[in-house]
Amino acid sequence: MRREAPAAQRNRQPILDVLKPRLPPYGLVLEIASGSGEHVVHFAASLPILDFQPSDPDAEARASIDDWVRTLGLGNVRPALEIDVTAKRWPVDRAAAILCANMIHIAPWGAAIGLISGAARILPTGGTLFLYGPYRRGGRHTAPSNEAFDQDLRRRNPAWGVRDLEAVAGLAAEQGFGPPEIVEMPANNLSLILKRL
Protein backbone atom coordinates (compact mmCIF):
# COMPACT_ATOMS: atom_id res chain seq x y z
CA MET A 1 0.00 0.00 0.00
CA ARG A 2 2.91 2.38 0.73
CA ARG A 3 4.18 4.08 -2.39
CA GLU A 4 7.77 5.09 -2.95
CA ALA A 5 8.84 7.92 -5.25
CA PRO A 6 12.58 8.16 -6.00
CA ALA A 7 12.31 11.95 -6.53
CA ALA A 8 10.75 12.37 -3.09
CA GLN A 9 13.58 10.37 -1.53
CA ARG A 10 16.10 12.67 -3.22
CA ASN A 11 14.52 16.05 -2.60
CA ARG A 12 12.87 15.72 0.82
CA GLN A 13 15.99 16.69 2.81
CA PRO A 14 16.91 19.72 0.64
CA ILE A 15 13.27 20.88 0.96
CA LEU A 16 13.34 20.35 4.73
CA ASP A 17 16.56 22.38 4.96
CA VAL A 18 14.73 25.32 3.34
CA LEU A 19 11.56 24.84 5.39
CA LYS A 20 13.08 24.50 8.87
CA PRO A 21 13.99 28.15 9.44
CA ARG A 22 10.87 29.40 7.64
CA LEU A 23 8.03 27.43 9.23
CA PRO A 24 6.24 28.76 12.30
CA PRO A 25 7.36 27.48 15.72
CA TYR A 26 4.00 25.77 16.31
CA GLY A 27 0.63 25.20 14.65
CA LEU A 28 -0.87 23.18 11.80
CA VAL A 29 1.01 22.71 8.54
CA LEU A 30 -1.26 21.69 5.65
CA GLU A 31 0.32 19.84 2.76
CA ILE A 32 -1.55 19.95 -0.54
CA ALA A 33 -1.02 17.11 -3.04
CA SER A 34 0.97 14.94 -0.62
CA GLY A 35 1.40 12.13 -3.16
CA SER A 36 3.14 9.08 -1.68
CA GLY A 37 3.41 10.76 1.74
CA GLU A 38 7.20 10.56 1.89
CA HIS A 39 7.64 14.33 2.19
CA VAL A 40 5.16 14.85 5.01
CA VAL A 41 6.45 11.98 7.16
CA HIS A 42 10.04 13.15 6.73
CA PHE A 43 9.10 16.70 7.73
CA ALA A 44 6.94 15.53 10.65
CA ALA A 45 9.67 13.26 12.04
CA SER A 46 12.13 16.17 11.97
CA LEU A 47 9.70 18.80 13.32
CA PRO A 48 7.78 17.02 16.09
CA ILE A 49 6.46 20.25 17.65
CA LEU A 50 4.38 20.97 14.52
CA ASP A 51 1.16 19.20 13.51
CA PHE A 52 0.89 18.11 9.88
CA GLN A 53 -2.23 17.64 7.78
CA PRO A 54 -1.52 15.76 4.53
CA SER A 55 -4.01 15.71 1.68
CA ASP A 56 -4.41 14.33 -1.81
CA PRO A 57 -7.36 14.01 -4.22
CA ASP A 58 -6.33 10.41 -5.03
CA ALA A 59 -7.60 7.65 -2.70
CA GLU A 60 -4.57 5.40 -3.30
CA ALA A 61 -2.22 8.26 -2.45
CA ARG A 62 -4.14 8.92 0.78
CA ALA A 63 -3.86 5.21 1.67
CA SER A 64 -0.10 5.38 1.07
CA ILE A 65 0.25 8.47 3.25
CA ASP A 66 -1.67 6.89 6.13
CA ASP A 67 0.34 3.67 5.79
CA TRP A 68 3.63 5.59 6.02
CA VAL A 69 2.37 7.42 9.13
CA ARG A 70 1.31 4.15 10.80
CA THR A 71 4.56 2.39 9.90
CA LEU A 72 6.70 5.19 11.31
CA GLY A 73 4.46 5.69 14.36
CA LEU A 74 4.18 9.46 13.93
CA GLY A 75 1.80 11.12 16.37
CA ASN A 76 1.91 14.58 14.78
CA VAL A 77 0.45 13.66 11.37
CA ARG A 78 -3.32 13.65 10.95
CA PRO A 79 -5.16 11.20 8.65
CA ALA A 80 -4.89 12.27 5.00
CA LEU A 81 -7.80 14.32 3.66
CA GLU A 82 -9.28 14.59 0.20
CA ILE A 83 -8.91 18.20 -0.91
CA ASP A 84 -9.92 19.61 -4.27
CA VAL A 85 -7.95 22.86 -4.39
CA THR A 86 -10.43 24.38 -6.85
CA ALA A 87 -13.32 24.04 -4.35
CA LYS A 88 -14.57 27.22 -2.67
CA ARG A 89 -14.33 25.55 0.74
CA TRP A 90 -11.68 23.15 1.99
CA PRO A 91 -12.12 20.69 4.89
CA VAL A 92 -9.40 22.66 6.71
CA ASP A 93 -10.34 26.24 7.56
CA ARG A 94 -7.14 27.39 9.28
CA ALA A 95 -3.43 26.58 8.98
CA ALA A 96 -0.22 28.27 10.05
CA ALA A 97 1.55 27.22 6.82
CA ILE A 98 0.75 25.44 3.56
CA LEU A 99 3.19 23.29 1.59
CA CYS A 100 2.77 22.18 -2.01
CA ALA A 101 5.48 20.39 -3.99
CA ASN A 102 5.32 19.40 -7.64
CA MET A 103 1.63 20.04 -8.24
CA ILE A 104 1.02 23.17 -10.25
CA HIS A 105 2.86 21.93 -13.35
CA ILE A 106 1.05 18.56 -13.32
CA ALA A 107 -2.40 20.16 -13.16
CA PRO A 108 -4.39 22.75 -15.10
CA TRP A 109 -3.69 26.41 -14.32
CA GLY A 110 -7.01 26.46 -12.45
CA ALA A 111 -5.37 24.31 -9.76
CA ALA A 112 -2.74 27.01 -9.15
CA ILE A 113 -5.49 29.62 -8.93
CA GLY A 114 -7.43 27.44 -6.48
CA LEU A 115 -4.36 26.68 -4.39
CA ILE A 116 -3.35 30.29 -3.97
CA SER A 117 -6.87 31.62 -3.37
CA GLY A 118 -7.50 28.81 -0.86
CA ALA A 119 -4.23 29.60 0.89
CA ALA A 120 -5.27 33.24 1.11
CA ARG A 121 -8.52 32.18 2.80
CA ILE A 122 -7.03 30.00 5.52
CA LEU A 123 -3.58 31.45 6.28
CA PRO A 124 -3.22 34.19 8.89
CA THR A 125 -1.28 37.38 8.34
CA GLY A 126 2.36 36.32 8.14
CA GLY A 127 1.40 32.74 7.24
CA THR A 128 3.66 30.89 4.82
CA LEU A 129 2.77 29.33 1.46
CA PHE A 130 5.66 27.17 0.26
CA LEU A 131 5.77 26.02 -3.37
CA TYR A 132 8.39 23.71 -4.87
CA GLY A 133 9.05 22.58 -8.41
CA PRO A 134 10.39 23.67 -11.80
CA TYR A 135 9.59 27.17 -13.07
CA ARG A 136 10.36 29.30 -16.08
CA ARG A 137 11.97 32.65 -15.31
CA GLY A 138 11.58 35.63 -17.61
CA GLY A 139 9.69 33.40 -20.06
CA ARG A 140 12.61 30.96 -20.37
CA HIS A 141 13.32 27.53 -19.01
CA THR A 142 16.16 27.39 -16.50
CA ALA A 143 17.66 24.20 -17.96
CA PRO A 144 17.31 22.00 -21.07
CA SER A 145 15.99 19.18 -18.85
CA ASN A 146 13.15 21.42 -17.67
CA GLU A 147 12.27 22.31 -21.26
CA ALA A 148 12.13 18.60 -22.18
CA PHE A 149 10.03 17.90 -19.08
CA ASP A 150 7.65 20.72 -20.03
CA GLN A 151 7.24 19.33 -23.56
CA ASP A 152 6.53 15.88 -22.14
CA LEU A 153 3.92 17.26 -19.73
CA ARG A 154 2.15 19.18 -22.50
CA ARG A 155 2.12 16.07 -24.71
CA ARG A 156 0.45 14.14 -21.89
CA ASN A 157 -2.07 16.92 -21.21
CA PRO A 158 -2.13 20.30 -22.99
CA ALA A 159 -3.42 21.95 -19.78
CA TRP A 160 -0.25 20.96 -17.89
CA GLY A 161 3.18 22.52 -18.09
CA VAL A 162 6.02 24.24 -16.27
CA ARG A 163 4.68 27.60 -15.10
CA ASP A 164 6.17 31.07 -15.32
CA LEU A 165 7.44 32.15 -11.93
CA GLU A 166 6.24 35.68 -12.66
CA ALA A 167 2.69 34.45 -13.36
CA VAL A 168 2.60 32.53 -10.08
CA ALA A 169 4.01 35.51 -8.15
CA GLY A 170 1.47 37.80 -9.82
CA LEU A 171 -1.39 35.49 -8.92
CA ALA A 172 -0.15 35.40 -5.32
CA ALA A 173 0.13 39.20 -5.19
CA GLU A 174 -3.50 39.49 -6.33
CA GLN A 175 -4.48 37.26 -3.40
CA GLY A 176 -2.63 39.29 -0.77
CA PHE A 177 0.81 37.66 -0.66
CA GLY A 178 4.11 39.48 -0.70
CA PRO A 179 6.79 38.86 -3.34
CA PRO A 180 8.30 35.37 -3.16
CA GLU A 181 11.57 34.53 -1.55
CA ILE A 182 13.22 32.29 -4.16
CA VAL A 183 15.67 29.55 -3.24
CA GLU A 184 17.45 27.58 -5.97
CA MET A 185 17.22 23.83 -5.37
CA PRO A 186 18.89 20.70 -6.79
CA ALA A 187 17.76 19.32 -10.18
CA ASN A 188 16.83 22.78 -11.51
CA ASN A 189 13.90 23.24 -9.15
CA LEU A 190 12.99 26.30 -7.11
CA SER A 191 11.45 26.86 -3.70
CA LEU A 192 9.07 29.83 -3.53
CA ILE A 193 8.26 31.11 -0.05
CA LEU A 194 5.27 33.46 0.00
CA LYS A 195 4.05 35.35 3.06
CA ARG A 196 0.44 36.39 3.59
CA LEU A 197 0.33 40.16 4.08
Backbone as CSV, one residue per row, in Angstrom:
resi,resn,N_x,N_y,N_z,CA_x,CA_y,CA_z,C_x,C_y,C_z
1,MET,0.825,-1.202,0.000,0.000,0.000,0.000,0.867,1.264,0.000
2,ARG,2.014,1.216,0.727,2.912,2.379,0.732,3.544,2.550,-0.646
3,ARG,3.516,3.756,-1.129,4.178,4.078,-2.388,5.553,4.666,-2.099
4,GLU,6.452,4.482,-3.054,7.770,5.093,-2.954,8.060,5.845,-4.247
5,ALA,8.508,7.085,-4.094,8.839,7.924,-5.246,10.309,8.310,-5.147
6,PRO,11.147,7.852,-6.080,12.582,8.163,-6.001,12.869,9.662,-5.886
7,ALA,12.084,10.491,-6.591,12.315,11.945,-6.529,12.069,12.467,-5.120
8,ALA,11.042,11.933,-4.461,10.751,12.373,-3.090,11.886,11.988,-2.147
9,GLN,12.445,10.799,-2.354,13.580,10.373,-1.528,14.766,11.330,-1.697
10,ARG,14.955,11.796,-2.939,16.099,12.668,-3.222,15.896,14.091,-2.714
11,ASN,14.684,14.612,-2.853,14.523,16.048,-2.603,13.954,16.393,-1.231
12,ARG,13.546,15.393,-0.442,12.874,15.722,0.824,13.805,16.416,1.813
13,GLN,15.078,16.021,1.867,15.989,16.688,2.812,16.346,18.099,2.349
14,PRO,16.679,18.328,1.063,16.906,19.717,0.637,15.691,20.615,0.880
15,ILE,14.472,20.080,0.684,13.271,20.883,0.961,13.175,21.171,2.456
16,LEU,13.399,20.154,3.272,13.338,20.354,4.726,14.353,21.402,5.175
17,ASP,15.534,21.400,4.590,16.561,22.377,4.958,16.084,23.806,4.700
18,VAL,15.303,23.999,3.641,14.731,25.321,3.343,13.563,25.626,4.287
19,LEU,12.745,24.622,4.554,11.559,24.837,5.390,11.889,25.143,6.844
20,LYS,12.841,24.435,7.410,13.080,24.496,8.872,13.128,25.917,9.419
21,PRO,13.935,26.805,8.856,13.992,28.153,9.435,12.816,29.044,9.035
22,ARG,11.932,28.555,8.170,10.867,29.403,7.643,9.465,29.006,8.107
23,LEU,9.342,27.841,8.718,8.032,27.427,9.230,7.798,28.052,10.597
24,PRO,6.524,28.201,10.979,6.235,28.763,12.301,6.707,27.818,13.407
25,PRO,6.872,28.330,14.634,7.363,27.479,15.718,6.329,26.459,16.199
26,TYR,5.056,26.707,15.919,3.997,25.768,16.314,2.801,25.985,15.389
27,GLY,1.837,25.072,15.459,0.625,25.199,14.653,0.472,24.064,13.658
28,LEU,-0.527,24.202,12.798,-0.867,23.181,11.804,-0.241,23.535,10.462
29,VAL,0.439,22.564,9.878,1.014,22.706,8.541,0.205,21.809,7.602
30,LEU,-0.448,22.410,6.633,-1.258,21.689,5.650,-0.413,21.421,4.414
31,GLU,-0.346,20.160,4.022,0.324,19.836,2.759,-0.728,19.504,1.720
32,ILE,-0.659,20.186,0.596,-1.547,19.951,-0.543,-0.834,19.029,-1.518
33,ALA,-1.569,18.052,-2.059,-1.022,17.105,-3.040,0.168,16.351,-2.445
34,SER,-0.093,15.623,-1.358,0.973,14.938,-0.619,1.552,13.735,-1.347
35,GLY,0.861,13.233,-2.379,1.401,12.129,-3.158,1.628,10.887,-2.321
36,SER,2.833,10.326,-2.392,3.136,9.080,-1.678,3.133,9.258,-0.160
37,GLY,3.328,10.493,0.310,3.405,10.761,1.738,4.824,10.834,2.269
38,GLU,5.813,10.604,1.420,7.200,10.560,1.887,7.721,11.922,2.341
39,HIS,7.231,12.999,1.722,7.637,14.326,2.192,7.096,14.587,3.586
40,VAL,5.790,14.431,3.745,5.163,14.847,5.010,5.703,14.042,6.192
41,VAL,5.948,12.751,6.016,6.451,11.975,7.158,7.896,12.363,7.489
42,HIS,8.663,12.707,6.489,10.045,13.150,6.734,10.039,14.477,7.493
43,PHE,9.181,15.396,7.065,9.104,16.697,7.733,8.595,16.533,9.164
44,ALA,7.552,15.710,9.326,6.944,15.530,10.648,7.912,14.880,11.630
45,ALA,8.696,13.922,11.165,9.666,13.263,12.040,10.742,14.248,12.497
46,SER,11.087,15.207,11.642,12.135,16.172,11.968,11.614,17.381,12.747
47,LEU,10.298,17.617,12.687,9.700,18.800,13.321,8.544,18.359,14.215
48,PRO,8.849,17.628,15.295,7.783,17.016,16.092,6.880,18.000,16.813
49,ILE,7.289,19.271,16.950,6.457,20.247,17.653,5.309,20.748,16.774
50,LEU,5.427,20.556,15.458,4.382,20.972,14.519,3.411,19.827,14.255
51,ASP,2.159,20.178,13.954,1.162,19.201,13.507,1.048,19.294,11.993
52,PHE,0.951,18.144,11.339,0.891,18.109,9.880,-0.422,17.497,9.411
53,GLN,-1.009,18.138,8.401,-2.233,17.636,7.782,-1.948,17.355,6.314
54,PRO,-1.706,16.085,5.946,-1.521,15.760,4.528,-2.857,15.700,3.799
55,SER,-2.790,15.816,2.489,-4.009,15.706,1.679,-3.639,15.279,0.269
56,ASP,-4.585,14.669,-0.400,-4.413,14.332,-1.810,-5.779,13.990,-2.390
57,PRO,-6.063,14.368,-3.627,-7.357,14.007,-4.220,-7.479,12.529,-4.581
58,ASP,-6.341,11.810,-4.615,-6.325,10.409,-5.034,-6.421,9.475,-3.831
59,ALA,-7.382,8.555,-3.847,-7.599,7.653,-2.704,-6.392,6.747,-2.449
60,GLU,-5.740,6.267,-3.490,-4.569,5.400,-3.302,-3.403,6.173,-2.682
61,ALA,-3.267,7.431,-3.065,-2.224,8.260,-2.451,-2.522,8.458,-0.967
62,ARG,-3.779,8.730,-0.633,-4.136,8.915,0.779,-3.864,7.642,1.580
63,ALA,-4.143,6.479,0.987,-3.859,5.211,1.667,-2.358,5.056,1.898
64,SER,-1.553,5.449,0.926,-0.097,5.375,1.067,0.386,6.296,2.185
65,ILE,-0.130,7.505,2.210,0.252,8.471,3.253,-0.037,7.885,4.637
66,ASP,-1.272,7.415,4.820,-1.668,6.892,6.130,-0.850,5.656,6.515
67,ASP,-0.485,4.853,5.525,0.337,3.672,5.785,1.733,4.083,6.249
68,TRP,2.329,5.086,5.595,3.635,5.593,6.021,3.567,6.093,7.467
69,VAL,2.507,6.844,7.780,2.369,7.416,9.131,2.269,6.308,10.175
70,ARG,1.446,5.291,9.871,1.309,4.148,10.795,2.640,3.420,10.966
71,THR,3.301,3.146,9.869,4.560,2.391,9.895,5.622,3.102,10.721
72,LEU,5.675,4.424,10.598,6.700,5.190,11.305,6.245,5.618,12.693
73,GLY,4.966,5.373,13.025,4.463,5.688,14.357,4.474,7.164,14.690
74,LEU,4.150,8.008,13.723,4.185,9.460,13.926,2.877,9.955,14.549
75,GLY,2.993,10.619,15.681,1.803,11.119,16.368,1.411,12.524,15.976
76,ASN,2.219,13.200,15.148,1.913,14.581,14.777,1.478,14.730,13.320
77,VAL,0.983,13.616,12.736,0.448,13.656,11.372,-0.995,13.165,11.413
78,ARG,-1.908,13.997,10.957,-3.323,13.646,10.946,-3.641,12.733,9.756
79,PRO,-4.770,12.020,9.809,-5.157,11.201,8.653,-5.291,12.063,7.392
80,ALA,-4.865,11.518,6.265,-4.888,12.265,5.005,-6.318,12.607,4.603
81,LEU,-6.497,13.829,4.104,-7.796,14.316,3.655,-7.849,14.383,2.137
82,GLU,-9.050,14.302,1.612,-9.278,14.586,0.196,-9.548,16.075,0.062
83,ILE,-8.705,16.770,-0.671,-8.912,18.199,-0.906,-8.838,18.474,-2.396
84,ASP,-9.897,19.084,-2.909,-9.921,19.611,-4.271,-9.572,21.089,-4.143
85,VAL,-8.390,21.475,-4.595,-7.949,22.857,-4.387,-8.838,23.869,-5.100
86,THR,-9.580,23.438,-6.125,-10.433,24.381,-6.846,-11.772,24.612,-6.145
87,ALA,-12.053,23.865,-5.079,-13.320,24.042,-4.353,-13.291,25.354,-3.568
88,LYS,-14.460,25.944,-3.395,-14.568,27.217,-2.674,-14.350,27.036,-1.179
89,ARG,-14.587,25.828,-0.672,-14.333,25.546,0.745,-13.493,24.286,0.840
90,TRP,-12.519,24.320,1.727,-11.685,23.153,1.991,-12.084,22.569,3.342
91,PRO,-11.795,21.288,3.594,-12.120,20.694,4.894,-11.187,21.152,6.020
92,VAL,-10.257,22.020,5.713,-9.399,22.664,6.710,-9.647,24.164,6.577
93,ASP,-10.025,24.820,7.676,-10.344,26.243,7.557,-9.293,27.160,8.167
94,ARG,-8.222,26.568,8.706,-7.142,27.386,9.280,-5.852,26.578,9.293
95,ALA,-4.756,27.215,8.917,-3.434,26.584,8.977,-2.398,27.671,9.182
96,ALA,-1.308,27.318,9.839,-0.216,28.271,10.046,0.680,28.366,8.808
97,ALA,0.730,27.265,8.039,1.547,27.221,6.824,0.949,26.187,5.878
98,ILE,1.202,26.377,4.591,0.747,25.440,3.557,1.941,25.095,2.678
99,LEU,2.120,23.795,2.441,3.194,23.290,1.585,2.579,22.640,0.351
100,CYS,3.217,22.846,-0.794,2.765,22.178,-2.014,3.967,21.978,-2.936
101,ALA,4.333,20.721,-3.134,5.476,20.391,-3.991,5.001,19.679,-5.248
102,ASN,5.520,20.116,-6.373,5.321,19.397,-7.644,3.858,19.170,-8.009
103,MET,3.020,20.185,-7.806,1.628,20.044,-8.236,1.271,20.952,-9.403
104,ILE,1.648,22.218,-9.325,1.021,23.171,-10.249,1.432,22.956,-11.708
105,HIS,2.510,22.225,-11.955,2.863,21.934,-13.349,2.209,20.642,-13.848
106,ILE,1.722,19.808,-12.923,1.052,18.561,-13.318,-0.435,18.701,-12.996
107,ALA,-0.988,19.843,-13.387,-2.397,20.160,-13.159,-2.740,21.352,-14.045
108,PRO,-4.009,21.552,-14.360,-4.385,22.750,-15.102,-4.082,24.013,-14.289
109,TRP,-3.979,25.140,-14.981,-3.688,26.411,-14.321,-4.742,26.725,-13.250
110,GLY,-5.956,26.250,-13.440,-7.008,26.463,-12.447,-6.643,25.904,-11.080
111,ALA,-5.811,24.868,-11.042,-5.373,24.312,-9.757,-4.457,25.296,-9.031
112,ALA,-3.595,25.987,-9.765,-2.738,27.007,-9.145,-3.586,28.150,-8.606
113,ILE,-4.579,28.554,-9.384,-5.492,29.616,-8.927,-6.203,29.181,-7.655
114,GLY,-6.722,27.946,-7.653,-7.428,27.436,-6.480,-6.529,27.310,-5.271
115,LEU,-5.310,26.828,-5.485,-4.357,26.676,-4.385,-4.075,28.015,-3.728
116,ILE,-3.763,29.003,-4.525,-3.348,30.291,-3.971,-4.533,31.031,-3.356
117,SER,-5.703,30.959,-3.979,-6.869,31.616,-3.375,-7.291,30.894,-2.100
118,GLY,-7.196,29.561,-2.075,-7.498,28.807,-0.860,-6.518,29.133,0.250
119,ALA,-5.238,29.240,-0.094,-4.227,29.599,0.895,-4.511,30.981,1.480
120,ALA,-4.939,31.897,0.629,-5.268,33.240,1.111,-6.435,33.214,2.094
121,ARG,-7.372,32.277,1.898,-8.525,32.176,2.798,-8.141,31.647,4.174
122,ILE,-7.224,30.688,4.245,-7.025,29.995,5.524,-5.730,30.340,6.253
123,LEU,-4.821,31.056,5.595,-3.583,31.448,6.281,-3.779,32.766,7.019
124,PRO,-3.171,32.903,8.198,-3.219,34.191,8.893,-2.222,35.166,8.293
125,THR,-2.306,36.409,8.702,-1.281,37.382,8.338,0.083,36.835,8.766
126,GLY,1.033,36.859,7.860,2.360,36.317,8.137,2.490,34.831,7.876
127,GLY,1.367,34.167,7.549,1.396,32.739,7.244,2.189,32.457,5.978
128,THR,2.752,31.260,5.907,3.662,30.886,4.817,2.988,29.939,3.831
129,LEU,3.116,30.253,2.546,2.774,29.331,1.464,4.090,28.958,0.786
130,PHE,4.410,27.662,0.811,5.662,27.167,0.256,5.350,26.352,-0.995
131,LEU,5.944,26.730,-2.107,5.772,26.017,-3.372,7.131,25.523,-3.850
132,TYR,7.141,24.302,-4.397,8.393,23.705,-4.874,8.155,23.069,-6.230
133,GLY,9.123,23.233,-7.111,9.047,22.577,-8.411,9.835,23.347,-9.451
134,PRO,9.713,22.945,-10.727,10.390,23.672,-11.800,9.564,24.895,-12.215
135,TYR,10.259,25.952,-12.589,9.594,27.173,-13.074,10.390,27.750,-14.225
136,ARG,9.683,28.466,-15.097,10.359,29.303,-16.079,10.589,30.666,-15.439
137,ARG,11.681,31.309,-15.821,11.974,32.650,-15.311,12.189,33.584,-16.495
138,GLY,11.471,34.705,-16.493,11.576,35.634,-17.610,11.158,34.999,-18.919
139,GLY,10.199,34.055,-18.853,9.695,33.399,-20.059,10.594,32.312,-20.602
140,ARG,11.658,31.969,-19.884,12.610,30.964,-20.369,12.768,29.837,-19.355
141,HIS,13.002,28.650,-19.882,13.320,27.526,-19.012,14.700,27.732,-18.401
142,THR,14.885,27.210,-17.196,16.159,27.394,-16.503,17.185,26.316,-16.848
143,ALA,16.742,25.281,-17.566,17.659,24.201,-17.957,17.036,23.414,-19.104
144,PRO,17.849,22.825,-19.991,17.307,21.997,-21.074,16.435,20.850,-20.548
145,SER,16.790,20.286,-19.402,15.987,19.180,-18.850,14.587,19.656,-18.473
146,ASN,14.474,20.887,-17.996,13.148,21.422,-17.668,12.328,21.660,-18.932
147,GLU,12.990,22.102,-19.992,12.275,22.306,-21.260,11.745,20.978,-21.793
148,ALA,12.565,19.927,-21.726,12.133,18.599,-22.177,10.988,18.084,-21.303
149,PHE,11.088,18.312,-19.999,10.030,17.903,-19.081,8.726,18.635,-19.414
150,ASP,8.824,19.922,-19.681,7.651,20.725,-20.033,6.989,20.183,-21.303
151,GLN,7.787,19.872,-22.307,7.236,19.335,-23.555,6.540,17.998,-23.311
152,ASP,7.141,17.160,-22.471,6.530,15.876,-22.144,5.206,16.069,-21.411
153,LEU,5.172,16.987,-20.458,3.925,17.263,-19.728,2.827,17.704,-20.678
154,ARG,3.161,18.624,-21.586,2.150,19.175,-22.497,1.678,18.138,-23.517
155,ARG,2.561,17.180,-23.845,2.124,16.067,-24.708,1.108,15.202,-23.973
156,ARG,1.350,14.977,-22.683,0.446,14.142,-21.891,-0.893,14.831,-21.650
157,ASN,-0.838,16.153,-21.429,-2.068,16.924,-21.206,-1.768,18.379,-21.550
158,PRO,-2.424,18.922,-22.565,-2.129,20.302,-22.988,-2.369,21.344,-21.894
159,ALA,-3.142,21.005,-20.871,-3.420,21.951,-19.783,-2.302,21.968,-18.743
160,TRP,-1.361,21.019,-18.832,-0.253,20.956,-17.886,0.933,21.746,-18.432
161,GLY,1.949,21.902,-17.618,3.185,22.517,-18.089,3.907,23.283,-16.999
162,VAL,5.213,23.446,-17.194,6.024,24.236,-16.268,5.540,25.681,-16.339
163,ARG,5.281,26.264,-15.168,4.676,27.603,-15.097,5.740,28.696,-15.031
164,ASP,5.322,29.890,-15.447,6.174,31.068,-15.322,6.159,31.535,-13.879
165,LEU,7.335,31.674,-13.298,7.437,32.147,-11.926,6.709,33.483,-11.767
166,GLU,6.850,34.351,-12.753,6.236,35.677,-12.658,4.714,35.591,-12.640
167,ALA,4.144,34.620,-13.363,2.690,34.453,-13.359,2.205,33.963,-11.996
168,VAL,2.957,33.046,-11.398,2.598,32.530,-10.076,2.730,33.636,-9.037
169,ALA,3.817,34.407,-9.096,4.011,35.510,-8.150,2.925,36.572,-8.325
170,GLY,2.536,36.824,-9.563,1.473,37.803,-9.821,0.135,37.344,-9.267
171,LEU,-0.163,36.070,-9.469,-1.386,35.494,-8.924,-1.384,35.604,-7.396
172,ALA,-0.253,35.309,-6.782,-0.154,35.397,-5.325,-0.325,36.840,-4.848
173,ALA,0.261,37.785,-5.569,0.131,39.197,-5.187,-1.332,39.632,-5.228
174,GLU,-2.068,39.164,-6.226,-3.501,39.490,-6.330,-4.283,38.963,-5.137
175,GLN,-3.784,37.891,-4.526,-4.478,37.265,-3.397,-3.927,37.713,-2.041
176,GLY,-3.071,38.729,-2.042,-2.626,39.291,-0.774,-1.336,38.722,-0.222
177,PHE,-0.502,38.148,-1.086,0.811,37.663,-0.661,1.900,38.634,-1.094
178,GLY,2.966,38.669,-0.323,4.113,39.477,-0.704,4.913,38.805,-1.800
179,PRO,5.959,39.465,-2.292,6.794,38.855,-3.336,7.489,37.615,-2.799
180,PRO,7.719,36.622,-3.654,8.305,35.374,-3.162,9.781,35.509,-2.828
181,GLU,10.158,34.819,-1.763,11.572,34.531,-1.548,11.863,33.309,-2.405
182,ILE,12.912,33.365,-3.207,13.217,32.291,-4.156,14.526,31.623,-3.750
183,VAL,14.473,30.306,-3.594,15.674,29.545,-3.238,15.923,28.515,-4.341
184,GLU,17.105,28.556,-4.938,17.452,27.576,-5.972,17.715,26.229,-5.308
185,MET,17.175,25.174,-5.936,17.224,23.833,-5.371,17.931,22.888,-6.341
186,PRO,18.295,21.687,-5.872,18.891,20.702,-6.794,17.947,20.351,-7.947
187,ALA,18.511,19.816,-9.006,17.760,19.323,-10.177,16.943,20.415,-10.840
188,ASN,17.454,21.656,-10.804,16.828,22.782,-11.511,15.419,23.096,-11.025
189,ASN,15.168,22.855,-9.760,13.901,23.242,-9.148,14.096,24.496,-8.325
190,LEU,12.972,25.115,-7.945,12.989,26.301,-7.106,12.042,26.100,-5.922
191,SER,12.393,26.698,-4.809,11.452,26.863,-3.701,10.981,28.302,-3.716
192,LEU,9.676,28.495,-3.626,9.074,29.830,-3.528,8.429,29.927,-2.149
193,ILE,8.826,30.903,-1.384,8.260,31.108,-0.054,7.485,32.408,-0.089
194,LEU,6.165,32.311,0.088,5.271,33.459,-0.004,4.643,33.721,1.358
195,LYS,4.620,34.969,1.764,4.048,35.351,3.057,2.739,36.109,2.844
196,ARG,1.742,35.717,3.629,0.436,36.394,3.593,0.577,37.751,4.254
197,LEU,0.215,38.797,3.540,0.326,40.161,4.077,-0.863,40.502,4.968
